[in-house]
Amino acid sequence: MTDHADASLQNAVRELLEDMNRQHSSNTDSDSDLRWTLEKKVETDPSCGAGLVRVLVAELEQRLRRMSEVDETSAYVHVIPLLHTLHSVVVQSGAAVPAGLLQDVLSCLRRTLSLPLPYSAVAKRTLRSIRTEETKPGSLCLRRVTAEQNLMQEQERVFVLAEPAVFSAPLEASVKRFLESDALEDAAEVQRVLVLRVLHKALGSTCQSSRVAQALQALDDRALEQTFQDVTAAAEQGFGTGGRAAYVDTLERIQEELLTAWTQDAPTGSDGSPPAAMPPPRISFYRWNDEKQLSKLLEKFTLLSSAGVDREENKTGDLSASRRSPPRRLTARVVLMGDDRALGRLARAYLALRKRESKRLKLTKKLNIEFYYVPVTAVEPWHRSPNSPSRNDGKISLARFLERVDPWYKYNIGSLGATVSSLPVESPHLLDTLCYYLRCGTQPVNLPVYSVKMRRGDACVEDVFVSQLEAEMPEFRHLKHKPAESSARKPRRQTVAAFGGVINVSYTATSLSKRHVTKADAPMTCGLVIRSEPAAAAPGEDFLSVRFDSVNPQFNTKIQTRNITIKTIEHRTLSVCLDKDARRKFTDVQSIEVAPCLDPRRSILPGRFLDKVLSLPINTFCGFSP
């Protein structure tokens, strides 16, 4: 790699970071094309991978020096994209990185472990992965794809659930066709791709990529399966004596056997041909019409995976070997596409699943479930100008919260909704960005879930919400849409009823000092809004902000609490809407109780149970650890 090429890569990295700065400072969305273009360059030309690694390490070291001298927020913001881009180039691309350069990478990453959370958590994961890559090049990519393609016992499946209120039938059909048709259905072709990638990364310049590719193509299914198993065994073998040298020796032997068996004459030596791109995972796309659909999909995946392993064990007939095999490891990656309404429905489905599992462990003892969120709304244009924030934020308030916590999520995923909702979607950018999110977004942000108990006559209705609860008195609904008149202009003609009705409120006030004071009040209002304020954006704990609305500004009040009880008087009732979802409206409500939702699966301590609060974990790139 020449100095000129390194300078070009350095300019590309700095342009990426500057673009992220512009997006962060102007509060506008970006299309994340710079990150995608940079990684595509390495994918098509793996020879520039080492140069990009050098540039990334230099940029990371520069920010570490700056943070040691001056505590600048901007320097911290760049740590996450640098770490993830470094991880992607070293682990996921087909680039073969020299062992000496990897030692420099590891040395730099060890210094990032002293950074505060969540940066040190991402640094730890990156260090662990690259240390494995240094010892066994290509092994992590092999493990990831074999799980995604269900080739071994460790199996994964991606379920994309689209909010029907956002996705029209034509848009659904277009996105479904694109996401599901791009996967490699032929297991033999996936095996060829993986064997070639591992040999290329581990052997570097001694890998005869073109001849190996042709030799793999000439193998019959049985011989190809055996070669794949040999490569997998080498990657999965424990770190014993020999380390990298023993691993490389094994792969050199496999390459020699492949080329010896392939009798066609061909020139020897490395031809520098890049291996095929890392195949995408298998994705199943659904229009999420029924909340029970989630548990049905998870059950079907678990049952089919179990049946597949049983069939393989019956084929071999070696029961002792099956008993010695490790437990079956299953992961369901659930990607939600929609707005706050979709997250509210996901919280309900997640709670129902936890309730069922609290009685009998059926799924979660076999299945690990991870949630991802791509904000999509078709109500208004997605992009915002710097000086006039879009009213669209009201539909994706939780997405905006995740973007504040994780600017790299905002840069890559916050803008993906524009790609989804604008046709045509037949662009590799959509699938590539989704794959990047699935493979690198491993750090969860926990969104608090709140339970709601509503009294309607003699009946009690229970539900949950994650973004907001809105309530109004129907008889005063017209006042909310009518311009307020100054109370000083006509003081004698104003009546108490014109400002709303009186309600009884009791709550526990919260503050930054974490002091809790129980209060009671009887405000006059025509409606109220209770919004979730997760703690991950700022120090403290989760709380609810409650705003009481009245036509008369002097009656407008706002409080902070974690639990609240509201009761109507004078035979009035409330109309309640959860998570801005018109399908989740409740009328004739006489009282509302809101509190943190308890997880049905309680923690067990010696001699007693411990209740814990339920939260909805959404994977991001940096996550948050309180």
N, C-alpha and C positions, 0 to 999 in steps of 0.2 A: 504494500500500500504506500503510495507516494505521499509526500508532504502536501501536494496540491489536493489530492483526494481527501486527506484528513481535514484540510482546511474547509473543503466543501461540506463535509459531514458536520464539522463544528458549526458552520453557519446555519446548517439545517436544524441542528439541535437548539441553538440560541434563538432562531426564529420561532421555533415551537414554543419555547419558554416565554418569549416576548408576546406571542399571540395569546398564550394563557394569561399573562399579566393584563393585556388589554381587555380580555373578556372579564377578568375578575374586577378590574377597576371601573369599567363602564357598565357592569351588570348586564351584559348582553350575551347571547348565545353564540357559539362558534360551531363550525361544521366538523371539526376535528380532522380535517383532511391532512394536515401536516404530519400528525402522528401516524396516520394510516399510510401516507405516501412514503415516509421514512422506513417503516417496517416492510412495505412492499419492495422497496429498493434492496433491502437485505435478502428478502425472500427470492427475488429474481437473480440477484448477484451475491451469493454467499461470501465471495472473496472480500467484500467490503465490511464484513461483520467484525473482524478484528480491529479495523480502523475506527468503527463506530464505538466499540467497547472502550478503546483508549480515550476517545472524546468524552464519553459519558463519565468515565472515572475521573478525568481531569475536571469536568464541570462539578462533579459531586465533591471532590476535594476542595475546589475553590469555595463552595458554599459552606463546607465544614470550617474552613479557615475564617470566613466572614462571620459565622455564627459564634465562633470562639472570641472574636474581637468585639462585635456589636450584635446585640439581639435584634435582628431584623426579621419581621414576619415574612417578608417576601422570600428570604432565603429558605425558610422552613417550607413554604408552599411548594418550592421546586424540588424538595427532597423526594416526595412521593412519585412524581412523573419520572425522575431520573432513576429511581430504584426499579420501578416497573418496566421502564424501557430497557434497562440493563438486564433484568430478568428475562424479558421477552427475547432479546437478541441472543443471550448466552444459552438459554434453555429451550426456547420454542422454535427458533429459526434453525435453518440447516447449516448455519455458519460453523465452521470448525475453528475454535479459538485456541491459540497456542497455550500450552501449559504454563509457561512463564508469565504470560499476560493474566491468566486466571489467578495466579498467586498475587499479582498486584490488585486485582479486583477484590480478593478475599481480605487483603490487608486493609483496603479502604473501607470495606463493609464492616469490619470489626470496630472501626472508630465510630460508625453510625449507631452502634448499639447503646451508646451513652446518651443518645438524644431522648427527649421526653416522648411519652405516648401521644399519639399512636404511631409516630415515626419509627420508634425503636422496634415496634411489633412487626411492621412491614420489613424493616431492615433485617430482623432475625429470620423471617421466612426467606428473604432473598439470599441471605448468607447460607442458610441450610441447603437451599436448592442448588446454589452455585458450587458449594463444597461437594455435593453429590455429583454434579456435572464435571467437576475437576477430576474426580476419581473415576467416574464411569460416564464418559461423554455419550449423550444420546439416550441414556437410560430413563430419565424423567419424561422425555417426550414419548418414548415407547410405552411407559406405564400409563401415561395420560390417554393416549389414543386407544390402546387396547381396552381400557375401561370404557371410553366413550363408544367404541364399536362393539362392546360386549364380546370380546374375543377370549377373555380369561375370566377367572372367578370374580375379580373386582370389576363390577359393572356399573355403568351410569346411563341415565336417560334424561334428555332435556324435554320438558313439557312447557310449551308457550301457551299461556292462557290470555286471550284477547277480550277486552271489555266490549260487550255487544253494543253498549250505548255510544261507543266511540267508533268501532269498526263497522262500516257498512258491509253489505254482502259482497259487492265487487272488490272492495279493499281487502276483505278477509280472504277471498279466493286468490287474489294476486299475491299477497304475502305468504299464504300457505303454500302455494305452488312453488314459490321461489325458495323458501326456507327448507322445504322437505325434499325438493328434487335435486339439490346440490350435493347431497351426501353420497358417499361411495357405498353402493349396496353390495358389491362383490367383496366378500371377506378375503378372497385370494389376492385381489388387487391391493387392499389395505395392507396385507402382510408384505407384499412386495415393496410398497412404499416405505414401510417401517424398517424393514431389513436394510434397504438402501440408505435411508437417513442415518441409522445407527452406525453403519460401516463408514459412511462419509464423515460423520462427526468424530468418530473415534480414531480412524486411521489417517484422516487429513490428506496430505499430499500423496500418500501411498495407496489410497483407495482408487481403484480403477472403475470409476463410477459407471461409465458407459458399458463396459464389458460385464460388470456385475448386473446391471439392469437387464441386459440381453440374456445373461445366464439365468436370472430369476424368471424371466418370461418363458424360457424353454423348459422349466421344471414342471412335472405333473403335480397334481394337487397334493399327493401324499408326500413327495419330496419337498415341496414348498412348505408344507406344514411342519415337517421335521426341521428344516432350516430355521423357520420362524421360532420354533420351540428352543432350538439351540441358542439363538440370539437372546431370547427372553431369559433362558436359564443363566446365561452369562451376566445379564443385567441385574437379575434378582439375587444372584449369589452374594452371600454376606461379605463384608469387608474383612477378608482374611489377609494372610501374608501375600505380598506381591502387589496388592492394590491396583493402581492404574496399569502397571506393566503387565500383570497377569490377565487383566481384562482385555487389554489391547492384543496380547498374544493369542488369546482365545478367538477374538474376532478376525485376526489375520489368518488363523487356521481355517476359519469358516469361509473367508474369501478365497483362500487357496483351493479348498475343496470344491467350491462353486465353479471356479474357473477351470479346474482340472476336469470336472465332469462335463463341462461345456466344451465340446471338441472343435467348434468352429474357429478357424484361424482369425485372429484379430491382432492389431498392434498392442504391445504391452506398454505399461506406464500409465500414469494418471492423465486423464483427458480433461479434468477440471469441470466436468459437467455437473451442474447443481442437481441435487435430488429433487423429487417432486415436492410440492407444497404440502404442509401438514394438513391432512384431511379434516374437514369439519366434523363435529359430533352429529349423531343422529338426533334430529329435532322433530318433534310431533307438535303440530300447531292446531289449537282448538279455539273456537268461539265459545267463551265461558258463559253458557246460558244457565247452568244449574250449579249451585254451590257444592252439592254432593258429588259433582263430577270430579273434583280434586281427589277425594278419598277413593273413588272408584278407579281412577287412573293409577293411583299409587298401589292399590291392592292388585290390580291386573299386572302391573310391572313386577311386583314381588312374586306373584304366583307363577308367571311365565318364566322368570329368571330361575326360580327354584326348580321348575319342571325341566328347564334346559340343563341344569347341573345334574339332575337325577338321570336324564337320558345319557349324558356323557359318562357317568359312572357305570351305568348298565352296559354301555358299549364296551368298556374296558374289562368289566367283570372282576376287577381288582378291588374288592371291598376293603381290604386292609389299607390300600393306598388312599381310598376315599376317606377312611377314618383318620388317616394321618394328615389329610389336607386341612388347611386353615379354614375357619368359618367363611361362609360366603359373605362378601362386602358389597352392599348396594347403595347407590347414591342417586336420589332424584333431584334434579335441578329444575325448579319451578320458576319460570320467567313470566312475570305479570306485565302486560302491556295495557295501559289505561291511565286513569286519573285517580283522584282521591276516592271516588266511588268504588273503583276496583280494589283499592287497598282495604277499604272498609269491608267489602265482601270477603276478601282474603282473610282478614282478622276473624270474621265469623266462622269461616270454614276451618281455620287453624284451631280455634277454640273447640269446635265440635270434634275435631280429630283428637285433641288432647283429652277431652272428656271421655271419649270412647277408650282411649289408650290407658286412662287412669283406672279403668275397671279390669281391662285385660290387655296386656301387651301383645299386640298382634302385628303391627307394622314397624313400630319404632325400634324393636329389638333387632330387626333385620335391616332396617332402612334408615339411612341418613337423609334428611330433607333440608335443602338449602333454597332460599328465596332470593330472587333477583327482580329488579323493578326498572322497566323502561317507561318513563312518563310519556303518554300519548294523549292528546286531546284534539278533537276536530271542531270545537266550538268556535274558536277564533284563531286568527293567524298566530303562529308560534313565536315568531321573533318579536323582540321589543326594541324600541329606540331607547337610547340612554336616558332621555329626559321624560319619557312617558311610559312608565311600566304598564305592561298589558294587563287587562282585567283577567286574562287567562290564568294569572297566578292564583286566583281564587279556586280554580279547578285542580291545580297541581301544587297546593301549598306544601305537602309533604315532600314532593320532589325538590322544591326550592330549599326546604330545610336540609335535605341530603346534600344538595349542592353547596350549601354554606359549610357543612361539616367537611366535605370532601371536594375541593375544586377540581380534582382530576376526574371525578365522577361527572361533574358539571360539564367539563370540557369534552368528554367522550360520549356520555350517555344522555345528558340533558338535552343535547341537540339531535339525538338519534330519532326522537319523535317526529321531527320535521321530515326526516328521510322516510319514515314509515307512512306518514299521513299524506305525502305528496307522491303521486304517480308520475312516472313509472318507478317501481321499487326494484326492478331487475338490475341492481347495481351491486357489485361485490362489496361495496362499502358497508351496506346493511349487515350482511352475514359476517363479514370479517370483524366488524366492531362488536357484534353480539358474541362471537367466539372469543374475542379479546376480553370482554367483560366476564364471560363464564370461566375463563382460564386464569385471569388475574384478579378478579373481584372476589377475594377470599375473606375479607375482613367485615364482619357484620356490624351494622348500626341497629340498635334495638329501639323500635318505635313502641312507646307505651300504649297498652290497650286499656280502655276504660269500660267498666260495666255500667249499664243503665237499667234501673228498675222503674217502671211506669205503672201507676195505678189508674185503671180505667173502670170506674164503677166498682164491682166486686172482683174484677179480674186484675191480675198482675202480669205484666209483660216484661220480659228480660231480653236485653240485647247488648251489643258492644259498639264502640266507635273508636277510630284512631285519629281522625282529623278534627271533626267538630260536631256539636249538637246545636241545632237551631230550633228555637221554640217561639211561637207567636200566639197572641190571643186573636182568634178569627174576627171578633167584632171590632177590633182596632186595626185590622190589616190595611184598610184604606188610608189610615193616618200615616203609615210608613211611606206611602207613595205620594203624599200630599205635602207641598211646601209648608214648612212650619211658619207660623206667624209670630211676631214678636209679642211676648207676654206683656211687655210694657206698653204696647200700642193700644190694646183693648183689655185692660185689666179686669173690668167688671163683667165682660161677656164670657171670659174664659171659665170653663167648668172643670172640676176634678176629672170627670170621665174623659174629657178631651185629651188628656195626657196619657191615658191608659188605665189599667187596673192594678190593684194592690195585690201583691203576693207575699207569702211568708218564706223567708230564706234563712237557712242555718248552714254554717260552713266553718271550716277550720282555715284560718288565714295563714299564709306562708310568706316568708321573706328570705332574703339572701343569707340572713343569719341563722336560717333553719329554725327559727322560733315558731311555734304553732299556738295560735290563740283561737279558741272557739267563739264564734260571734253569731248573732241573730239580727235580722233586719226585715223590714217590710217595705221594699221599694215599690214605687209606682212605675209601671212599665207597660208597653204594648208588645214587647218581645225581648228575647235575650239570645245571646250566642256564647256557647262554651267551646273554647278552642284548646287543643292539646299543645303544650309547649315543652317538647322533649328537652332534656337537660344536656344532651350531647353538644349543643351549639354554644353552651356557656357553662361555667362552673355552677354547681348547685345540684338540685334534684328536679325530676319531672314535676310539672305543675299544670294546672288548668287556668286559663285566663277567662274570666266571665264578664261579659259586657251587657248591661241592662239598657235597653233602648226606650226612649220616650220622646214624644214630640217636643216637650219642653226640655231644653238642654240641661237645666238645673237638676233634673231627675236622672240624667244619664250618669251611671256609675260603672266602675270597673274594679274587680277584685281578683286576687290570686289565691288559689286553693288546690288541694288534692282531692277533696271530697265535698259535696254540696247536696243539700236537700231543698227542694222547691215545692211549695204547696199553694194551690190557688184558693181564693176565698170568694165570697159573693156569688157562689154557684157558677163561676167562670171556669172554662177549660182551656187547655193549650193544644196547639197542633205542633207536633214534634217531627223534625226531619234529621236523620243521622247521616253523616258523611256526605252531605250535599246530594243524596241519592233520592230521587222522587219515588223510587220503588220501596223506600224504607221510611214511609211517613206514617205517623200515628196520630189519630184525632181523639178528641174527648178525653185528653189526659188531665188528671186532677193533681197528680204529684209526680215528681221526678227525683230519683236518688242516683247520684253519680259518684263512683269511687274507682280506684285502680282495680282492674280485673285480676282475680287470683288465679294462679295456674292450677288446673284440676289435678295435675300430677305433683303432689307435694313431696318435698325433700324429706328423707328419713334420717333422723339423727338418733343416737342411742337412746331408746326409751321414749321417744316422742317424734311427732311429725312437725315439720316446719313449713308454714305457708310461704309461698313466694309469689311475687307479682308477675303476671304474664306480659310478655312483650313480643312484638312481631319482628324477627331478625331479618333485615334486608342487607344483602351483601353489597359492599362498596369496595373501593380500592384502598382506603386507609382505615375505615371503621372507626370505632370510638371505644375506648376503655376508660370507664369512670375511675 
